[in-house]
Amino acid sequence: MSQEFSTNELTDKLLSGKLSRRQFSQMLGAAGVCLATIPVSTPTASAAAEDQATYFTWGGYDIPELFEPYIAKHGEPPNFAAFGGSEEGLTKIRAGFVIDVAHPCNQAIPRWMATGLFQPFDTSRLSNWGDLVPELVNLDGAVLDGKNYFAPMDWGQTSITYRHDLVDLKGQPESWGILWDEEYKGRIGVIATAADTWWCAAIFAGVDFVELSAPENFDKVAAVLREQRPLVRLYSDDMTTVEQALASGELVAAMTWNSSPVELKNQGVPVTWANPKEGALTWVCGAMMHKDAPNVDRAHDIVDSLLSPETGRFLINEYGYGHSNKVSFADITDERLNELGLSRNPNDILSAGKFQVPQTQEFETQMNQEFEEIKAGF
């Protein structure tokens, strides 16, 4: 079969919804084909913007598998727009990019709220709201004057996925120090945004998140990231790229989200999801609705789909993320949850790690600027 025929066939499957963008990218990568060389438009890209609501999200969440209820109601997925990090997303929204629903994480909620650019949900229009875990609904900044501005959806960890056939722990417990080990210079991967990496470096440096913004702690975290810089082979927000590098052995260890070890184990790659002695980074992400959402009705349908048990089961089984809907766990065995490192009770996982704490906009700006300089070698 020619490469042209193969890629055309994959594209047809992507456009028909039979293949997710994540699967599409992985199959192209395995064939040595660059996604950027293939002109692909998703079904939602060709739909009139007025016909469908727009979901502004992380790459990897812009897939039809998360929107089965929405598709059943409206015939196709919502429009998608992707960002590499929530700060990038907020910057675009503040600059005038109007969407219906966005996908920030817990530490960003107060800063997003402070912009005045979001409106509360009418929870009576969310059929799955009553099945959500209460502790996730009442996160810091999520409720104002009794109104819910944030709908929790996914939760999980940022930790280290490593090749246990290529990394020798020498009898020592797993540690963030793997990503600072000179022995693996040039074979380490790190997430390209400070929204994860700065916090993970703070854990390694022993900085308490409550005191993260203190000048001396800012300098301490920046110093360990500069120390790490010569060891890093790859900075990337694209987990598919990171996974391919781990599968090939180009990387032996990388900072990743829960989904990477699940995907790699499915491929038969000998990887381990680390439980660092210092603690993993833990987080909760969800949905917020723009105050000028062009389609409020379908915006609620986007959120209700994200909160549905169907979406939850997909996220748990395919990405290894927890979900906010308790019903999502009903058909998943304890054995499977143990395999994924999850629990039916989010607090079991979130309290065992280091949970992100909201910071000021000034700190976020300073942190992101400093991290960009560090990556550039300054």
C-alpha beads as a LAMMPS data file, in Angstrom:
LAMMPS data file: protein, C-alpha beads

378 atoms
377 bonds

1 atom types
1 bond types

-500.0 500.0 xlo xhi
-500.0 500.0 ylo yhi
-500.0 500.0 zlo zhi

Masses

1 110.0

Atoms # bond

1 1 1 0.000 0.000 0.000
2 1 1 1.432 3.386 -0.973
3 1 1 2.039 6.041 1.666
4 1 1 -0.410 8.353 -0.171
5 1 1 -3.162 5.736 -0.003
6 1 1 -2.399 4.990 3.632
7 1 1 -2.545 8.596 4.770
8 1 1 -5.672 9.266 2.728
9 1 1 -7.329 6.265 4.340
10 1 1 -6.320 7.488 7.801
11 1 1 -7.618 10.958 7.001
12 1 1 -10.972 9.518 5.926
13 1 1 -11.212 7.638 9.207
14 1 1 -10.336 10.788 11.157
15 1 1 -12.973 12.852 9.370
16 1 1 -15.614 10.176 9.825
17 1 1 -14.942 10.050 13.561
18 1 1 -13.630 6.468 13.453
19 1 1 -10.167 7.603 14.502
20 1 1 -9.244 10.181 17.142
21 1 1 -6.679 12.888 16.395
22 1 1 -4.429 11.263 18.994
23 1 1 -4.626 7.870 17.252
24 1 1 -4.210 9.578 13.875
25 1 1 -0.998 11.327 14.983
26 1 1 0.402 8.132 16.495
27 1 1 -0.215 6.114 13.328
28 1 1 1.359 8.806 11.165
29 1 1 4.346 8.956 13.491
30 1 1 4.776 5.189 13.288
31 1 1 4.788 5.526 9.495
32 1 1 7.340 8.338 9.628
33 1 1 4.900 10.912 8.281
34 1 1 4.702 14.444 9.642
35 1 1 1.208 15.659 10.454
36 1 1 2.078 19.159 9.307
37 1 1 2.584 17.896 5.729
38 1 1 -0.984 16.599 5.467
39 1 1 -3.833 19.044 4.862
40 1 1 -6.511 17.889 7.269
41 1 1 -9.660 19.677 8.330
42 1 1 -11.867 18.151 10.966
43 1 1 -15.636 17.909 10.537
44 1 1 -16.066 20.794 12.952
45 1 1 -13.634 22.995 11.070
46 1 1 -15.936 22.910 8.041
47 1 1 -19.105 23.482 10.061
48 1 1 -20.417 27.030 10.278
49 1 1 -19.344 28.615 13.573
50 1 1 -22.953 29.615 14.207
51 1 1 -24.101 26.000 13.987
52 1 1 -21.909 24.583 16.750
53 1 1 -20.532 25.868 20.014
54 1 1 -16.740 26.115 20.380
55 1 1 -14.691 24.277 22.980
56 1 1 -11.260 25.784 23.777
57 1 1 -9.135 23.057 25.298
58 1 1 -5.820 21.265 25.707
59 1 1 -4.580 19.207 22.773
60 1 1 -5.847 15.636 23.148
61 1 1 -9.266 16.681 24.440
62 1 1 -10.412 17.864 21.000
63 1 1 -11.773 14.454 20.050
64 1 1 -15.280 13.100 19.371
65 1 1 -14.949 10.378 22.032
66 1 1 -15.571 13.001 24.723
67 1 1 -18.787 14.198 23.106
68 1 1 -21.028 11.212 22.456
69 1 1 -24.100 12.836 24.098
70 1 1 -23.458 16.112 22.244
71 1 1 -23.090 14.301 18.908
72 1 1 -26.247 12.292 19.545
73 1 1 -28.152 15.553 20.074
74 1 1 -26.552 17.773 17.421
75 1 1 -25.245 15.335 14.787
76 1 1 -21.563 16.252 15.096
77 1 1 -19.002 17.350 17.690
78 1 1 -18.591 20.979 18.740
79 1 1 -16.029 23.206 17.107
80 1 1 -12.579 22.827 18.674
81 1 1 -9.748 25.255 19.344
82 1 1 -6.643 24.064 21.191
83 1 1 -4.082 25.707 23.464
84 1 1 -0.752 24.395 24.765
85 1 1 -1.292 25.701 28.293
86 1 1 -4.058 27.412 30.236
87 1 1 -2.092 30.664 30.515
88 1 1 -1.818 30.768 26.734
89 1 1 -5.551 30.134 26.555
90 1 1 -6.376 32.908 29.016
91 1 1 -4.119 35.354 27.172
92 1 1 -5.998 34.699 23.925
93 1 1 -9.375 35.100 25.623
94 1 1 -8.296 38.369 27.257
95 1 1 -7.149 39.548 23.816
96 1 1 -10.685 39.117 22.483
97 1 1 -10.903 35.487 21.354
98 1 1 -14.544 34.638 22.055
99 1 1 -15.401 30.983 22.614
100 1 1 -18.259 29.205 24.342
101 1 1 -16.485 26.898 26.799
102 1 1 -12.837 26.727 27.927
103 1 1 -10.890 24.093 29.882
104 1 1 -8.733 25.567 32.697
105 1 1 -7.393 23.769 35.776
106 1 1 -7.949 24.426 39.464
107 1 1 -5.003 26.707 40.169
108 1 1 -6.161 29.030 37.375
109 1 1 -9.797 29.453 38.471
110 1 1 -9.392 32.611 40.630
111 1 1 -7.285 34.335 37.970
112 1 1 -9.758 33.464 35.203
113 1 1 -12.612 34.669 37.396
114 1 1 -10.822 37.968 38.096
115 1 1 -10.981 38.883 34.388
116 1 1 -14.777 39.146 34.498
117 1 1 -14.917 37.229 31.224
118 1 1 -16.932 34.238 32.446
119 1 1 -20.507 33.561 33.465
120 1 1 -21.981 30.946 35.785
121 1 1 -23.613 27.763 34.550
122 1 1 -27.301 27.074 34.951
123 1 1 -26.776 23.744 36.686
124 1 1 -30.450 22.851 36.214
125 1 1 -29.549 22.449 32.514
126 1 1 -26.752 19.971 33.313
127 1 1 -28.306 16.542 33.688
128 1 1 -25.123 15.075 35.184
129 1 1 -24.511 17.778 37.791
130 1 1 -26.089 15.837 40.645
131 1 1 -23.688 12.932 40.151
132 1 1 -20.509 14.985 40.590
133 1 1 -18.123 14.517 43.524
134 1 1 -18.955 17.458 45.879
135 1 1 -15.326 18.084 46.860
136 1 1 -14.459 18.735 43.212
137 1 1 -17.423 21.074 42.695
138 1 1 -16.400 23.333 45.597
139 1 1 -12.798 24.063 44.653
140 1 1 -11.203 27.386 45.582
141 1 1 -12.834 30.128 43.504
142 1 1 -15.268 27.846 41.676
143 1 1 -18.417 29.149 43.395
144 1 1 -19.264 32.838 43.753
145 1 1 -22.444 34.105 45.414
146 1 1 -23.827 30.583 45.313
147 1 1 -23.311 30.315 41.542
148 1 1 -21.113 27.700 39.876
149 1 1 -18.572 29.119 37.450
150 1 1 -16.451 25.978 37.142
151 1 1 -17.599 22.464 36.229
152 1 1 -14.948 19.903 37.290
153 1 1 -14.313 17.203 34.727
154 1 1 -10.946 15.414 34.859
155 1 1 -8.393 14.993 37.622
156 1 1 -5.028 13.334 37.883
157 1 1 -1.300 13.682 38.299
158 1 1 1.810 14.961 36.620
159 1 1 4.698 12.606 37.310
160 1 1 7.453 10.674 35.531
161 1 1 6.985 7.959 32.944
162 1 1 10.245 6.048 32.643
163 1 1 11.620 3.049 30.786
164 1 1 12.277 0.572 33.590
165 1 1 14.512 -1.423 31.236
166 1 1 16.737 1.646 30.675
167 1 1 16.606 3.438 34.043
168 1 1 18.441 1.885 36.979
169 1 1 17.156 3.165 40.308
170 1 1 20.023 1.382 42.074
171 1 1 17.693 0.230 44.818
172 1 1 16.584 3.766 45.647
173 1 1 12.936 4.912 45.774
174 1 1 11.459 6.684 42.782
175 1 1 12.204 10.398 42.837
176 1 1 11.892 13.541 40.756
177 1 1 15.669 13.336 40.808
178 1 1 15.440 10.980 37.806
179 1 1 14.879 14.093 35.693
180 1 1 17.982 15.719 37.165
181 1 1 20.269 12.671 36.875
182 1 1 23.460 13.378 34.896
183 1 1 23.539 9.706 33.882
184 1 1 20.578 10.355 31.590
185 1 1 21.812 13.598 30.064
186 1 1 20.259 14.155 26.647
187 1 1 17.596 11.490 27.205
188 1 1 15.129 13.385 29.409
189 1 1 11.791 14.915 28.397
190 1 1 10.073 17.803 30.184
191 1 1 6.674 19.467 29.678
192 1 1 7.171 22.739 27.825
193 1 1 4.881 24.900 29.944
194 1 1 5.558 26.264 33.406
195 1 1 1.983 25.368 34.420
196 1 1 3.313 21.875 35.147
197 1 1 7.087 22.026 35.082
198 1 1 7.621 24.933 37.489
199 1 1 5.466 23.183 40.071
200 1 1 7.206 19.821 39.634
201 1 1 10.567 21.555 40.029
202 1 1 9.233 23.171 43.214
203 1 1 8.393 19.726 44.591
204 1 1 11.921 18.530 43.786
205 1 1 13.399 21.672 45.369
206 1 1 11.334 21.176 48.532
207 1 1 9.322 24.390 48.114
208 1 1 5.882 24.458 49.722
209 1 1 3.227 25.560 47.203
210 1 1 1.734 27.946 49.760
211 1 1 5.064 29.823 49.740
212 1 1 5.766 29.389 46.041
213 1 1 5.652 33.096 45.215
214 1 1 8.173 34.217 47.852
215 1 1 11.179 35.748 46.033
216 1 1 13.666 33.342 47.591
217 1 1 11.526 30.375 46.540
218 1 1 11.069 31.745 43.039
219 1 1 14.860 31.919 42.711
220 1 1 15.266 28.432 44.193
221 1 1 12.927 26.857 41.631
222 1 1 14.482 28.805 38.762
223 1 1 17.917 27.579 39.843
224 1 1 16.974 23.882 39.729
225 1 1 15.349 24.354 36.321
226 1 1 18.532 25.969 35.010
227 1 1 20.488 23.075 36.483
228 1 1 18.231 20.685 34.571
229 1 1 18.378 22.539 31.239
230 1 1 21.589 20.883 29.857
231 1 1 20.115 17.422 30.531
232 1 1 16.898 17.921 28.575
233 1 1 16.519 16.361 25.161
234 1 1 12.945 17.474 24.574
235 1 1 10.587 20.147 25.872
236 1 1 7.097 19.361 24.594
237 1 1 3.399 19.724 25.422
238 1 1 2.568 17.097 22.808
239 1 1 2.321 13.854 24.750
240 1 1 2.165 11.814 21.535
241 1 1 5.618 13.107 20.586
242 1 1 6.936 12.357 24.079
243 1 1 5.450 8.856 24.010
244 1 1 7.016 8.102 20.638
245 1 1 10.409 9.222 21.971
246 1 1 10.010 6.985 25.031
247 1 1 8.914 4.055 22.871
248 1 1 11.965 4.407 20.619
249 1 1 14.390 4.818 23.523
250 1 1 15.337 8.351 22.471
251 1 1 14.065 9.323 25.919
252 1 1 14.453 7.140 28.987
253 1 1 12.323 9.298 31.300
254 1 1 9.884 12.149 30.844
255 1 1 7.509 14.357 32.794
256 1 1 4.023 13.343 31.632
257 1 1 0.365 13.159 32.546
258 1 1 -1.467 9.946 33.473
259 1 1 -2.358 9.161 29.877
260 1 1 1.196 8.439 28.700
261 1 1 1.963 5.287 30.709
262 1 1 -1.482 3.911 29.813
263 1 1 -0.883 4.470 26.105
264 1 1 2.656 3.096 26.174
265 1 1 1.684 -0.014 28.137
266 1 1 -1.060 -0.626 25.574
267 1 1 1.711 -0.639 22.959
268 1 1 3.791 -3.097 24.984
269 1 1 6.489 -0.537 25.856
270 1 1 8.191 -1.389 29.203
271 1 1 7.391 1.757 31.180
272 1 1 6.589 2.575 34.793
273 1 1 4.493 5.468 36.140
274 1 1 6.548 6.806 39.011
275 1 1 5.303 7.492 42.507
276 1 1 8.004 10.000 43.516
277 1 1 9.015 9.947 47.163
278 1 1 8.593 13.736 47.197
279 1 1 5.008 13.452 45.878
280 1 1 3.459 13.802 42.433
281 1 1 1.799 16.989 41.208
282 1 1 -2.009 16.692 41.419
283 1 1 -4.684 18.759 39.705
284 1 1 -8.338 19.057 38.717
285 1 1 -9.417 20.539 35.376
286 1 1 -12.849 21.433 34.076
287 1 1 -15.027 23.839 32.133
288 1 1 -15.847 27.569 32.289
289 1 1 -18.287 29.447 30.048
290 1 1 -17.437 32.752 28.369
291 1 1 -19.682 35.672 29.388
292 1 1 -20.306 36.389 25.691
293 1 1 -20.685 32.755 24.638
294 1 1 -22.325 32.896 21.191
295 1 1 -24.325 29.748 21.876
296 1 1 -25.264 29.380 25.537
297 1 1 -27.599 26.436 24.920
298 1 1 -24.966 24.348 23.172
299 1 1 -22.331 25.530 25.622
300 1 1 -24.305 23.792 28.349
301 1 1 -24.553 20.730 26.094
302 1 1 -20.741 20.700 25.739
303 1 1 -20.350 20.743 29.508
304 1 1 -23.039 18.131 30.111
305 1 1 -21.297 15.861 27.622
306 1 1 -17.943 16.351 29.354
307 1 1 -19.568 15.455 32.678
308 1 1 -21.328 12.368 31.326
309 1 1 -20.532 8.804 32.454
310 1 1 -19.703 7.919 28.830
311 1 1 -16.967 10.540 28.731
312 1 1 -15.810 9.532 32.196
313 1 1 -15.404 5.875 31.252
314 1 1 -13.386 6.877 28.191
315 1 1 -11.077 9.166 30.174
316 1 1 -10.537 6.542 32.860
317 1 1 -9.893 3.578 30.569
318 1 1 -8.098 5.282 27.682
319 1 1 -6.278 8.185 29.331
320 1 1 -5.931 6.967 32.908
321 1 1 -7.482 10.180 34.254
322 1 1 -10.019 10.331 37.038
323 1 1 -13.446 11.808 36.322
324 1 1 -15.755 14.006 38.372
325 1 1 -18.884 11.894 37.788
326 1 1 -19.201 9.107 40.355
327 1 1 -21.269 7.026 37.910
328 1 1 -18.263 6.845 35.548
329 1 1 -16.625 4.349 37.887
330 1 1 -19.606 2.006 38.176
331 1 1 -18.519 -0.521 35.529
332 1 1 -14.775 -0.274 36.221
333 1 1 -13.279 -2.918 38.487
334 1 1 -11.056 -2.200 41.451
335 1 1 -8.362 -4.236 39.698
336 1 1 -8.494 -1.907 36.687
337 1 1 -8.383 1.181 38.903
338 1 1 -5.355 -0.192 40.752
339 1 1 -3.690 -0.855 37.418
340 1 1 -4.278 2.770 36.433
341 1 1 -3.237 4.147 39.830
342 1 1 -6.716 5.602 40.409
343 1 1 -9.371 5.451 43.098
344 1 1 -13.146 5.908 43.178
345 1 1 -12.481 8.635 45.740
346 1 1 -10.493 11.515 44.180
347 1 1 -9.199 12.549 47.604
348 1 1 -7.257 9.273 47.860
349 1 1 -5.102 10.412 44.938
350 1 1 -5.206 14.197 45.241
351 1 1 -4.303 14.252 48.937
352 1 1 -1.461 11.785 48.413
353 1 1 0.309 14.197 46.060
354 1 1 1.005 17.911 45.971
355 1 1 -2.194 19.746 45.025
356 1 1 -1.772 22.987 43.074
357 1 1 -2.572 26.222 44.881
358 1 1 -3.927 29.313 43.047
359 1 1 -1.367 32.066 42.491
360 1 1 -1.628 35.729 41.472
361 1 1 -1.552 36.869 37.866
362 1 1 1.702 38.718 38.593
363 1 1 3.345 35.499 39.742
364 1 1 2.026 33.540 36.749
365 1 1 3.389 36.123 34.340
366 1 1 6.786 36.213 36.043
367 1 1 6.922 32.408 36.211
368 1 1 6.114 31.958 32.520
369 1 1 8.585 34.612 31.410
370 1 1 11.361 33.094 33.516
371 1 1 10.678 29.583 32.249
372 1 1 10.786 30.725 28.620
373 1 1 14.203 32.285 29.286
374 1 1 15.428 29.083 30.946
375 1 1 14.328 26.945 27.994
376 1 1 16.111 29.345 25.657
377 1 1 19.324 28.820 27.623
378 1 1 19.424 32.098 29.563

Bonds

1 1 1 2
2 1 2 3
3 1 3 4
4 1 4 5
5 1 5 6
6 1 6 7
7 1 7 8
8 1 8 9
9 1 9 10
10 1 10 11
11 1 11 12
12 1 12 13
13 1 13 14
14 1 14 15
15 1 15 16
16 1 16 17
17 1 17 18
18 1 18 19
19 1 19 20
20 1 20 21
21 1 21 22
22 1 22 23
23 1 23 24
24 1 24 25
25 1 25 26
26 1 26 27
27 1 27 28
28 1 28 29
29 1 29 30
30 1 30 31
31 1 31 32
32 1 32 33
33 1 33 34
34 1 34 35
35 1 35 36
36 1 36 37
37 1 37 38
38 1 38 39
39 1 39 40
40 1 40 41
41 1 41 42
42 1 42 43
43 1 43 44
44 1 44 45
45 1 45 46
46 1 46 47
47 1 47 48
48 1 48 49
49 1 49 50
50 1 50 51
51 1 51 52
52 1 52 53
53 1 53 54
54 1 54 55
55 1 55 56
56 1 56 57
57 1 57 58
58 1 58 59
59 1 59 60
60 1 60 61
61 1 61 62
62 1 62 63
63 1 63 64
64 1 64 65
65 1 65 66
66 1 66 67
67 1 67 68
68 1 68 69
69 1 69 70
70 1 70 71
71 1 71 72
72 1 72 73
73 1 73 74
74 1 74 75
75 1 75 76
76 1 76 77
77 1 77 78
78 1 78 79
79 1 79 80
80 1 80 81
81 1 81 82
82 1 82 83
83 1 83 84
84 1 84 85
85 1 85 86
86 1 86 87
87 1 87 88
88 1 88 89
89 1 89 90
90 1 90 91
91 1 91 92
92 1 92 93
93 1 93 94
94 1 94 95
95 1 95 96
96 1 96 97
97 1 97 98
98 1 98 99
99 1 99 100
100 1 100 101
101 1 101 102
102 1 102 103
103 1 103 104
104 1 104 105
105 1 105 106
106 1 106 107
107 1 107 108
108 1 108 109
109 1 109 110
110 1 110 111
111 1 111 112
112 1 112 113
113 1 113 114
114 1 114 115
115 1 115 116
116 1 116 117
117 1 117 118
118 1 118 119
119 1 119 120
120 1 120 121
121 1 121 122
122 1 122 123
123 1 123 124
124 1 124 125
125 1 125 126
126 1 126 127
127 1 127 128
128 1 128 129
129 1 129 130
130 1 130 131
131 1 131 132
132 1 132 133
133 1 133 134
134 1 134 135
135 1 135 136
136 1 136 137
137 1 137 138
138 1 138 139
139 1 139 140
140 1 140 141
141 1 141 142
142 1 142 143
143 1 143 144
144 1 144 145
145 1 145 146
146 1 146 147
147 1 147 148
148 1 148 149
149 1 149 150
150 1 150 151
151 1 151 152
152 1 152 153
153 1 153 154
154 1 154 155
155 1 155 156
156 1 156 157
157 1 157 158
158 1 158 159
159 1 159 160
160 1 160 161
161 1 161 162
162 1 162 163
163 1 163 164
164 1 164 165
165 1 165 166
166 1 166 167
167 1 167 168
168 1 168 169
169 1 169 170
170 1 170 171
171 1 171 172
172 1 172 173
173 1 173 174
174 1 174 175
175 1 175 176
176 1 176 177
177 1 177 178
178 1 178 179
179 1 179 180
180 1 180 181
181 1 181 182
182 1 182 183
183 1 183 184
184 1 184 185
185 1 185 186
186 1 186 187
187 1 187 188
188 1 188 189
189 1 189 190
190 1 190 191
191 1 191 192
192 1 192 193
193 1 193 194
194 1 194 195
195 1 195 196
196 1 196 197
197 1 197 198
198 1 198 199
199 1 199 200
200 1 200 201
201 1 201 202
202 1 202 203
203 1 203 204
204 1 204 205
205 1 205 206
206 1 206 207
207 1 207 208
208 1 208 209
209 1 209 210
210 1 210 211
211 1 211 212
212 1 212 213
213 1 213 214
214 1 214 215
215 1 215 216
216 1 216 217
217 1 217 218
218 1 218 219
219 1 219 220
220 1 220 221
221 1 221 222
222 1 222 223
223 1 223 224
224 1 224 225
225 1 225 226
226 1 226 227
227 1 227 228
228 1 228 229
229 1 229 230
230 1 230 231
231 1 231 232
232 1 232 233
233 1 233 234
234 1 234 235
235 1 235 236
236 1 236 237
237 1 237 238
238 1 238 239
239 1 239 240
240 1 240 241
241 1 241 242
242 1 242 243
243 1 243 244
244 1 244 245
245 1 245 246
246 1 246 247
247 1 247 248
248 1 248 249
249 1 249 250
250 1 250 251
251 1 251 252
252 1 252 253
253 1 253 254
254 1 254 255
255 1 255 256
256 1 256 257
257 1 257 258
258 1 258 259
259 1 259 260
260 1 260 261
261 1 261 262
262 1 262 263
263 1 263 264
264 1 264 265
265 1 265 266
266 1 266 267
267 1 267 268
268 1 268 269
269 1 269 270
270 1 270 271
271 1 271 272
272 1 272 273
273 1 273 274
274 1 274 275
275 1 275 276
276 1 276 277
277 1 277 278
278 1 278 279
279 1 279 280
280 1 280 281
281 1 281 282
282 1 282 283
283 1 283 284
284 1 284 285
285 1 285 286
286 1 286 287
287 1 287 288
288 1 288 289
289 1 289 290
290 1 290 291
291 1 291 292
292 1 292 293
293 1 293 294
294 1 294 295
295 1 295 296
296 1 296 297
297 1 297 298
298 1 298 299
299 1 299 300
300 1 300 301
301 1 301 302
302 1 302 303
303 1 303 304
304 1 304 305
305 1 305 306
306 1 306 307
307 1 307 308
308 1 308 309
309 1 309 310
310 1 310 311
311 1 311 312
312 1 312 313
313 1 313 314
314 1 314 315
315 1 315 316
316 1 316 317
317 1 317 318
318 1 318 319
319 1 319 320
320 1 320 321
321 1 321 322
322 1 322 323
323 1 323 324
324 1 324 325
325 1 325 326
326 1 326 327
327 1 327 328
328 1 328 329
329 1 329 330
330 1 330 331
331 1 331 332
332 1 332 333
333 1 333 334
334 1 334 335
335 1 335 336
336 1 336 337
337 1 337 338
338 1 338 339
339 1 339 340
340 1 340 341
341 1 341 342
342 1 342 343
343 1 343 344
344 1 344 345
345 1 345 346
346 1 346 347
347 1 347 348
348 1 348 349
349 1 349 350
350 1 350 351
351 1 351 352
352 1 352 353
353 1 353 354
354 1 354 355
355 1 355 356
356 1 356 357
357 1 357 358
358 1 358 359
359 1 359 360
360 1 360 361
361 1 361 362
362 1 362 363
363 1 363 364
364 1 364 365
365 1 365 366
366 1 366 367
367 1 367 368
368 1 368 369
369 1 369 370
370 1 370 371
371 1 371 372
372 1 372 373
373 1 373 374
374 1 374 375
375 1 375 376
376 1 376 377
377 1 377 378
